[in-house]
Amino acid sequence: MVATATQKFYIDGAWVDPLSSATLDVIDPATEQSVSTIAMGNEKDVERAVVAARRAFDSFSATTREERIALLTRVIEVYSARTQELAGAVTAEMGSPAALAVYGHVPAGLGHLQAALEALRDFEFERTVDSTLVVHEPIGVCALITPWNWPLNQIAAKVAPALAAGCTMVLKPSEVAPLSALLFAEVMHEAGVPRGVFNLINGDGPTVGTALSSHPEVDLVSFTGSTRAGIEVAKNAAPTVKRVTQELGGKSANIILDDEAFAEAIARDVSLMFLNSGQSCNAGTRMLVPAARMDEAAEIAARTVGQLVIGSPGDAGTTMGPVVSEAQFNRIQALIQAGVDEGATLVTGGPGRPEGTESGYFVRPTVFADVTNDMTVAREEIFGPVLTLLGYRDEEDAVRIANDTIYGLSGYVSSADTERARRIARRLRTGNVHVNGAQVVRSAPFGGYKQSGNGRESGPYGLAEFTEIKAVFGGAG
């Protein structure tokens, strides 16, 4: 775990003291006790970091593909060597079960680093169109604002392609889960990232986030978080007409078609939905099943949830830990109660803590059946271990319900007929669709439609977001 650096920022290649005295305790959500204290930045800290990034841009943007390949390779080597430390930080800051931290969180970050490296090897920075040379150039200084739910995943999803493109950056990780980010900064330093290329400031959104997104010397803001916060980032960025890429909220539909093997598909997808305590923006939280088979689906879901082991994140057998904070706990409790009040059938779970947990932000894993798409639990992103089962009449009705949302991040379709599932997938207004349990592929684009954001992350698509495109007429040949 980071010790001396928790109350410092990483700016211009060194750990420096903040320019304000504000601090914040980092709370272990499993115990509700402080595990560390971090410094909280202000506008002057942002200015110092942006100046460092701007100063470093001219030289770093001129590096060769081979130099950046070597740099990313070193980052990957150092990151991999510190797996246990990184996993321990994630468990402490957000209550992730230890096994999930080691086998899920840390590899997720590594996957983005590796995907960016592969994209960099093959990326077409220059091509010819008739007599014109079309060039992808690094966009400039980037503000990277990341969330707490998959901290290493989202940090690497932004830092890696920015490095690959030749950009410099200022990272503001979530103040709720900042410890893994501080370790990530140590990785960057140990790997030999040049001074000023990577900078880190801790702080809250209204202060540091606003200062970064509105700064005239920042050329791009890459933001992952809630739709509400994303709207504020876009407003702050608008006066300087900088590029803004956003990966925001989701309320993804999971269509189980009537020809699918229910027991296998529902059990698989219920387990996936409750992974990370349901704190995933692309979680399939609206499971659509044939209305005539609602009771059967509810029984399978309840049986699967009953196999979850809720307990201390450090225990080897724990499969579900707490949610990240008191604020999240209270919000989820209110939404569960709304489901009860609005007449959804409570299959399992409900308000309150699970048995045997007197402290910590543990939520009872909850399944609602007979949910209609106008209910609060079907409309709002709960971001916790709460699954809703909605019935549909036929295929057309399933597609209509799935698309009846302000969000469009992800979707899921399962059918014994793969081609049928693929036809449905094409009709979903979402940036991602999983057919028959297919997993995320890091070389493919990740991002959303509608109020789930704009722009794409991962592989060559993520790298391209960090470039500007220049046409040099007469420059070919």
C-alpha positions as CSV (number, residue, x, y, z in Angstrom):
1,M,0.0,0.0,0.0
2,V,1.1,3.6,-0.6
3,A,2.4,5.1,2.7
4,T,4.3,8.4,2.4
5,A,2.6,9.4,-0.9
6,T,-1.0,9.4,0.2
7,Q,-0.8,13.1,1.1
8,K,1.2,14.1,-1.9
9,F,0.5,14.6,-5.6
10,Y,2.6,13.3,-8.5
11,I,3.5,16.3,-10.6
12,D,6.3,16.7,-13.1
13,G,8.0,13.4,-12.3
14,A,8.1,13.9,-8.5
15,W,5.9,13.5,-5.4
16,V,5.1,17.0,-4.2
17,D,3.3,18.6,-1.4
18,P,-0.2,20.0,-2.2
19,L,-0.9,23.7,-2.1
20,S,-3.9,23.3,0.2
21,S,-4.3,21.7,3.6
22,A,-7.5,19.9,2.9
23,T,-7.5,16.1,3.5
24,L,-10.0,13.3,3.3
25,D,-10.2,9.9,5.0
26,V,-10.4,6.8,2.8
27,I,-13.0,4.5,4.4
28,D,-12.9,0.7,4.2
29,P,-16.5,0.0,3.3
30,A,-16.3,-3.4,5.0
31,T,-15.4,-2.0,8.4
32,E,-16.5,1.7,8.1
33,Q,-13.0,2.6,9.4
34,S,-10.4,4.9,7.9
35,V,-7.6,3.1,6.3
36,S,-5.7,6.1,5.0
37,T,-5.9,9.9,4.6
38,I,-5.3,11.6,1.3
39,A,-4.6,15.2,0.3
40,M,-7.3,17.1,-1.6
41,G,-6.2,19.4,-4.3
42,N,-7.5,22.8,-5.4
43,E,-7.3,25.0,-8.5
44,K,-3.6,25.9,-7.9
45,D,-2.6,22.3,-7.8
46,V,-4.4,21.8,-11.1
47,E,-2.6,24.7,-12.6
48,R,0.8,23.3,-11.5
49,A,0.0,19.9,-13.0
50,V,-1.4,21.3,-16.3
51,V,1.6,23.5,-16.8
52,A,3.9,20.4,-16.3
53,A,1.9,18.5,-18.8
54,R,1.9,21.3,-21.3
55,R,5.7,21.7,-20.9
56,A,6.2,18.0,-21.5
57,F,3.9,17.8,-24.6
58,D,6.3,19.1,-27.2
59,S,9.0,16.6,-26.6
60,F,6.7,13.6,-25.8
61,S,4.5,14.2,-28.8
62,A,7.6,13.9,-31.0
63,T,8.6,10.5,-29.7
64,T,8.6,7.6,-32.2
65,R,6.2,4.7,-32.2
66,E,9.1,2.5,-31.1
67,E,9.9,4.7,-28.1
68,R,6.3,4.6,-26.9
69,I,6.2,0.8,-27.5
70,A,9.2,0.4,-25.2
71,L,7.7,2.7,-22.6
72,L,4.4,0.9,-22.5
73,T,6.2,-2.4,-22.3
74,R,8.0,-1.2,-19.2
75,V,4.8,0.0,-17.7
76,I,3.3,-3.4,-18.2
77,E,6.2,-5.1,-16.6
78,V,6.2,-3.0,-13.5
79,Y,2.4,-3.1,-13.2
80,S,2.5,-6.9,-13.4
81,A,5.2,-7.2,-10.7
82,R,3.0,-5.2,-8.3
83,T,-0.2,-7.3,-8.7
84,Q,-0.6,-8.1,-5.0
85,E,-0.1,-4.5,-3.9
86,L,-2.6,-3.2,-6.4
87,A,-5.1,-5.8,-5.5
88,G,-4.7,-5.1,-1.8
89,A,-5.4,-1.4,-2.4
90,V,-8.6,-2.2,-4.3
91,T,-9.8,-4.4,-1.5
92,A,-9.1,-1.8,1.1
93,E,-10.6,1.2,-0.7
94,M,-13.8,-0.4,-2.2
95,G,-14.3,-3.7,-0.4
96,S,-13.7,-5.9,-3.4
97,P,-13.3,-9.6,-2.4
98,A,-9.6,-10.4,-2.4
99,A,-10.1,-13.0,-5.2
100,L,-12.0,-10.6,-7.4
101,A,-9.3,-7.9,-6.8
102,V,-6.5,-10.3,-7.9
103,Y,-8.3,-12.1,-10.7
104,G,-10.6,-9.3,-11.9
105,H,-9.6,-5.8,-11.0
106,V,-5.9,-5.9,-11.6
107,P,-6.1,-8.0,-14.8
108,A,-8.7,-5.6,-16.1
109,G,-6.2,-2.7,-15.9
110,L,-3.5,-4.9,-17.4
111,G,-5.8,-5.8,-20.3
112,H,-6.1,-2.2,-21.3
113,L,-2.4,-1.6,-21.1
114,Q,-1.8,-4.7,-23.3
115,A,-4.5,-3.7,-25.8
116,A,-3.1,-0.2,-26.1
117,L,0.4,-1.7,-26.8
118,E,-1.0,-3.9,-29.5
119,A,-3.0,-1.0,-31.0
120,L,0.1,1.1,-31.0
121,R,2.1,-1.5,-32.9
122,D,-0.4,-1.5,-35.8
123,F,-2.1,1.9,-35.6
124,E,-2.1,3.8,-39.0
125,F,-0.8,7.2,-37.9
126,E,-0.4,8.3,-41.6
127,R,-2.2,7.2,-44.7
128,T,-2.6,8.6,-48.3
129,V,-5.9,9.7,-49.8
130,D,-5.3,10.6,-53.4
131,S,-2.6,13.2,-53.2
132,T,-3.4,14.1,-49.5
133,L,-1.5,12.9,-46.5
134,V,-3.9,12.2,-43.6
135,V,-2.1,12.3,-40.2
136,H,-3.3,11.3,-36.7
137,E,-1.5,13.5,-34.3
138,P,-1.6,13.5,-30.5
139,I,-4.4,15.8,-29.3
140,G,-2.4,17.4,-26.5
141,V,-2.9,17.7,-22.7
142,C,-5.6,15.4,-21.5
143,A,-7.6,15.5,-18.2
144,L,-8.5,12.0,-17.2
145,I,-11.3,11.7,-14.6
146,T,-12.0,8.2,-13.3
147,P,-14.6,6.5,-11.1
148,W,-14.3,4.2,-8.1
149,N,-16.1,1.1,-9.2
150,W,-13.4,-0.5,-11.4
151,P,-10.6,1.9,-10.5
152,L,-7.6,0.2,-12.2
153,N,-9.7,-0.7,-15.3
154,Q,-10.7,2.9,-15.9
155,I,-7.4,4.4,-15.1
156,A,-5.6,2.1,-17.6
157,A,-8.4,2.5,-20.2
158,K,-7.4,6.2,-20.3
159,V,-3.8,6.4,-19.5
160,A,-2.6,3.6,-21.8
161,P,-4.1,5.0,-25.1
162,A,-3.0,8.6,-24.1
163,L,0.5,7.4,-23.7
164,A,0.3,5.4,-27.0
165,A,-0.9,8.4,-28.9
166,G,1.9,10.7,-27.5
167,C,-0.3,12.8,-25.2
168,T,0.5,14.1,-21.8
169,M,-2.1,14.0,-19.0
170,V,-3.4,14.8,-15.6
171,L,-5.3,12.1,-13.8
172,K,-7.9,12.8,-11.2
173,P,-9.0,9.4,-9.7
174,S,-12.1,9.1,-7.6
175,E,-11.5,10.4,-4.1
176,V,-13.5,7.5,-2.8
177,A,-11.0,4.9,-4.1
178,P,-7.7,6.7,-4.6
179,L,-5.2,4.2,-3.2
180,S,-4.8,2.0,-6.3
181,A,-4.3,5.2,-8.3
182,L,-1.5,6.3,-6.1
183,L,0.1,2.9,-6.6
184,F,-0.4,3.3,-10.4
185,A,1.5,6.6,-10.2
186,E,4.4,4.7,-8.6
187,V,4.2,2.2,-11.4
188,M,4.5,5.0,-14.0
189,H,7.4,6.6,-12.1
190,E,9.3,3.2,-11.8
191,A,8.7,2.5,-15.5
192,G,10.5,5.7,-16.4
193,V,7.6,7.8,-17.9
194,P,9.2,11.1,-18.7
195,R,8.7,14.1,-16.4
196,G,5.4,15.9,-16.9
197,V,3.9,13.2,-19.1
198,F,1.8,11.7,-16.3
199,N,0.5,13.7,-13.4
200,L,-1.9,12.8,-10.6
201,I,-4.0,15.1,-8.3
202,N,-6.5,13.8,-5.8
203,G,-9.6,15.9,-5.2
204,D,-13.3,16.1,-5.6
205,G,-15.3,16.8,-8.7
206,P,-16.6,20.3,-8.0
207,T,-13.1,21.5,-7.2
208,V,-10.4,19.6,-9.1
209,G,-12.8,18.1,-11.7
210,T,-14.2,21.5,-12.6
211,A,-10.8,23.1,-12.7
212,L,-9.5,20.4,-15.1
213,S,-12.5,20.3,-17.4
214,S,-12.6,24.1,-17.8
215,H,-8.8,24.7,-18.0
216,P,-7.9,26.4,-21.3
217,E,-4.7,24.4,-21.7
218,V,-6.5,21.1,-21.5
219,D,-7.3,19.8,-25.0
220,L,-9.4,16.7,-24.1
221,V,-11.4,15.5,-21.1
222,S,-12.0,11.8,-20.8
223,F,-14.6,11.2,-18.1
224,T,-16.1,8.1,-16.7
225,G,-18.9,8.4,-14.1
226,S,-22.5,9.2,-13.6
227,T,-24.6,10.9,-16.3
228,R,-25.3,13.8,-14.0
229,A,-21.6,14.5,-13.4
230,G,-20.9,14.0,-17.1
231,I,-23.3,16.7,-18.0
232,E,-21.4,19.1,-15.7
233,V,-18.1,18.1,-17.2
234,A,-19.5,18.9,-20.7
235,K,-20.8,22.3,-19.6
236,N,-17.5,23.2,-18.0
237,A,-15.6,22.2,-21.1
238,A,-17.9,23.9,-23.6
239,P,-16.5,27.5,-23.4
240,T,-13.1,26.3,-24.6
241,V,-14.5,23.9,-27.2
242,K,-12.3,21.1,-26.0
243,R,-13.1,17.5,-26.9
244,V,-15.0,15.5,-24.3
245,T,-15.3,11.8,-24.3
246,Q,-17.6,10.2,-21.7
247,E,-18.5,6.8,-20.5
248,L,-21.6,7.3,-18.3
249,G,-24.5,5.5,-16.7
250,G,-26.3,2.4,-17.9
251,K,-29.5,0.4,-17.3
252,S,-28.7,-2.5,-19.6
253,A,-31.3,-5.0,-20.8
254,N,-30.6,-8.7,-20.8
255,I,-33.0,-10.5,-23.2
256,I,-33.4,-14.2,-22.5
257,L,-35.3,-15.5,-25.6
258,D,-37.9,-18.2,-25.3
259,D,-35.8,-20.9,-26.9
260,E,-32.8,-20.5,-24.5
261,A,-31.9,-23.0,-21.8
262,F,-33.2,-21.0,-18.9
263,A,-31.4,-22.6,-16.0
264,E,-28.0,-22.2,-17.6
265,A,-28.4,-18.7,-19.1
266,I,-30.2,-17.1,-16.1
267,A,-27.8,-18.6,-13.6
268,R,-24.8,-17.4,-15.7
269,D,-26.1,-13.9,-16.1
270,V,-27.4,-13.5,-12.5
271,S,-23.9,-14.4,-11.3
272,L,-22.4,-11.9,-13.7
273,M,-24.8,-9.1,-12.7
274,F,-23.9,-9.5,-8.9
275,L,-20.2,-9.4,-9.6
276,N,-18.5,-6.5,-7.9
277,S,-21.6,-6.0,-5.8
278,G,-23.5,-4.9,-8.9
279,Q,-21.3,-1.9,-9.2
280,S,-20.7,-2.0,-13.0
281,C,-22.1,0.5,-15.4
282,N,-22.7,-2.2,-18.0
283,A,-24.4,-4.7,-15.7
284,G,-27.4,-6.4,-17.1
285,T,-29.8,-5.1,-14.4
286,R,-33.0,-5.4,-16.5
287,M,-33.4,-9.1,-17.3
288,L,-36.2,-9.6,-19.8
289,V,-37.9,-13.0,-19.8
290,P,-41.1,-14.4,-21.4
291,A,-44.0,-13.2,-19.2
292,A,-45.4,-16.7,-19.1
293,R,-42.1,-18.0,-17.6
294,M,-41.7,-15.3,-15.0
295,D,-42.1,-17.6,-12.0
296,E,-39.5,-20.0,-13.4
297,A,-37.0,-17.3,-14.0
298,A,-37.5,-15.8,-10.5
299,E,-36.9,-19.2,-9.0
300,I,-33.6,-19.7,-10.9
301,A,-32.5,-16.2,-10.0
302,A,-33.3,-16.7,-6.3
303,R,-31.4,-20.0,-6.2
304,T,-28.4,-18.4,-7.9
305,V,-28.3,-15.5,-5.5
306,G,-28.6,-17.9,-2.6
307,Q,-25.2,-19.3,-3.5
308,L,-23.5,-15.9,-3.0
309,V,-21.2,-15.8,0.0
310,I,-21.3,-12.3,1.7
311,G,-18.6,-11.5,4.2
312,S,-15.3,-9.9,4.8
313,P,-13.5,-9.1,1.6
314,G,-10.3,-10.7,3.0
315,D,-12.0,-14.1,3.5
316,A,-11.1,-16.6,0.8
317,G,-14.7,-17.8,0.4
318,T,-16.3,-14.4,0.1
319,T,-17.9,-13.8,-3.3
320,M,-19.7,-10.5,-2.6
321,G,-18.4,-7.7,-0.5
322,P,-20.0,-4.4,0.5
323,V,-20.9,-1.4,-1.7
324,V,-18.4,1.3,-1.7
325,S,-19.7,4.0,0.7
326,E,-22.4,5.1,3.1
327,A,-23.8,7.4,0.4
328,Q,-24.2,4.5,-2.0
329,F,-25.6,2.2,0.7
330,N,-28.3,4.7,1.5
331,R,-29.2,5.4,-2.1
332,I,-29.5,1.7,-2.8
333,Q,-31.7,1.1,0.3
334,A,-34.0,3.9,-0.9
335,L,-34.3,2.4,-4.4
336,I,-35.0,-1.1,-3.0
337,Q,-37.8,0.4,-0.9
338,A,-39.1,2.1,-4.0
339,G,-39.4,-1.2,-5.7
340,V,-41.4,-2.6,-2.8
341,D,-43.6,0.5,-2.6
342,E,-44.3,0.5,-6.3
343,G,-45.5,-3.1,-6.3
344,A,-42.7,-5.2,-7.7
345,T,-42.6,-8.7,-6.4
346,L,-39.7,-9.1,-3.9
347,V,-38.2,-12.5,-4.7
348,T,-35.2,-12.4,-2.4
349,G,-33.3,-9.8,-0.5
350,G,-34.9,-6.4,0.3
351,P,-34.1,-3.5,2.5
352,G,-31.5,-3.7,5.3
353,R,-28.2,-5.5,5.8
354,P,-27.6,-9.3,5.2
355,E,-27.8,-11.5,8.3
356,G,-24.5,-11.5,10.2
357,T,-23.3,-8.1,9.1
358,E,-23.8,-5.5,11.8
359,S,-21.4,-3.0,10.3
360,G,-20.0,-2.2,6.9
361,Y,-22.0,-1.1,3.8
362,F,-23.3,-4.6,3.0
363,V,-26.5,-4.8,0.9
364,R,-28.8,-7.8,0.7
365,P,-28.6,-9.1,-2.8
366,T,-32.1,-8.4,-4.1
367,V,-34.2,-9.7,-7.0
368,F,-37.5,-8.2,-8.0
369,A,-39.9,-10.0,-10.4
370,D,-43.0,-8.7,-12.2
371,V,-41.3,-5.4,-12.8
372,T,-42.8,-3.0,-15.4
373,N,-40.6,-0.7,-17.3
374,D,-42.1,2.4,-15.7
375,M,-41.1,1.5,-12.2
376,T,-38.2,3.4,-10.5
377,V,-36.1,0.2,-10.2
378,A,-36.4,-0.3,-14.0
379,R,-35.6,3.3,-14.9
380,E,-32.9,4.4,-12.5
381,E,-29.3,3.1,-12.4
382,I,-29.2,1.5,-8.9
383,F,-25.5,0.6,-9.1
384,G,-25.8,-2.1,-6.5
385,P,-26.7,-5.8,-6.1
386,V,-30.3,-5.4,-7.3
387,L,-31.7,-7.3,-10.3
388,T,-35.1,-6.6,-11.9
389,L,-37.1,-9.2,-13.9
390,L,-39.4,-7.9,-16.6
391,G,-41.8,-9.9,-18.7
392,Y,-42.3,-9.6,-22.4
393,R,-44.9,-10.9,-24.8
394,D,-42.9,-11.6,-27.9
395,E,-39.6,-10.7,-29.6
396,E,-40.9,-7.3,-30.7
397,D,-42.1,-6.5,-27.2
398,A,-38.7,-7.5,-25.8
399,V,-36.8,-5.1,-28.2
400,R,-39.3,-2.3,-27.4
401,I,-38.8,-2.7,-23.7
402,A,-35.0,-3.0,-24.0
403,N,-34.7,0.3,-26.0
404,D,-37.2,2.2,-23.7
405,T,-34.5,3.8,-21.6
406,I,-32.4,7.0,-21.6
407,Y,-29.3,4.8,-21.5
408,G,-27.5,2.8,-24.1
409,L,-24.3,1.4,-22.8
410,S,-24.7,-2.3,-23.1
411,G,-27.1,-5.2,-23.7
412,Y,-27.3,-8.9,-23.6
413,V,-29.2,-11.5,-25.7
414,S,-29.3,-15.2,-25.3
415,S,-30.9,-17.7,-27.6
416,A,-30.3,-21.4,-28.7
417,D,-30.3,-19.9,-32.2
418,T,-27.2,-17.8,-32.4
419,E,-28.3,-16.0,-35.6
420,R,-31.6,-15.1,-34.0
421,A,-29.7,-13.6,-31.0
422,R,-27.4,-11.6,-33.4
423,R,-30.5,-10.2,-35.2
424,I,-31.8,-8.9,-31.9
425,A,-28.4,-7.5,-31.0
426,R,-28.4,-5.4,-34.1
427,R,-31.7,-3.8,-33.0
428,L,-30.6,-2.7,-29.6
429,R,-29.7,0.9,-29.3
430,T,-26.6,0.3,-27.3
431,G,-22.8,0.6,-27.8
432,N,-22.2,-3.0,-26.7
433,V,-24.1,-6.2,-26.9
434,H,-23.1,-9.6,-25.5
435,V,-24.5,-12.6,-27.4
436,N,-24.9,-15.8,-25.5
437,G,-22.6,-14.8,-22.7
438,A,-19.7,-13.6,-24.9
439,Q,-17.2,-11.6,-22.8
440,V,-15.7,-8.2,-23.4
441,V,-12.8,-8.1,-25.8
442,R,-10.2,-5.3,-25.1
443,S,-9.4,-4.8,-28.8
444,A,-13.0,-3.9,-29.5
445,P,-14.6,-0.5,-28.8
446,F,-16.4,0.1,-25.5
447,G,-18.8,3.0,-25.0
448,G,-22.4,4.0,-25.2
449,Y,-25.3,5.5,-27.1
450,K,-27.7,8.2,-25.8
451,Q,-27.1,9.3,-22.2
452,S,-24.6,6.6,-21.6
453,G,-22.0,8.8,-23.2
454,N,-20.0,9.4,-26.4
455,G,-16.6,8.4,-27.7
456,R,-15.0,4.9,-27.4
457,E,-12.4,3.3,-25.2
458,S,-10.2,0.2,-25.8
459,G,-7.7,-0.9,-28.4
460,P,-7.3,1.1,-31.6
461,Y,-10.7,2.9,-31.1
462,G,-9.5,4.2,-27.7
463,L,-6.2,5.3,-29.2
464,A,-7.9,7.2,-32.0
465,E,-9.9,9.3,-29.4
466,F,-6.6,10.8,-28.2
467,T,-5.6,12.0,-31.7
468,E,-6.4,14.9,-34.0
469,I,-6.7,14.3,-37.7
470,K,-4.8,16.6,-40.1
471,A,-5.1,16.6,-43.9
472,V,-2.0,17.7,-45.7
473,F,-3.2,18.5,-49.2
474,G,-0.4,17.7,-51.7
475,G,1.5,16.1,-48.9
476,A,1.4,12.5,-50.3
477,G,4.3,11.2,-52.3
